[in-house]
Amino acid sequence: MIGLSVAVGRFVEALFWGIFRVAGAVAGVMLCAAVVLVVMFVVARKVWKRRR
């Protein structure tokens, strides 16, 4: 019984680590996308002001 309990505990721990890894990757991609959008917005404003 103790071996089964340890196996279940390790499975749950691995499941949580997997979920956190995916959540971290998604958050990292979204953060990079936000930075790219802000940089593009700033560049577009500068180009727009220069044309006027």
Secondary structure by P-SEA (a helix, b strand, c coil): caaaaaaaaaaaaaaaaaaaaaaaaaaaaaaaaaaaaaaaaaaaaaaaaaac
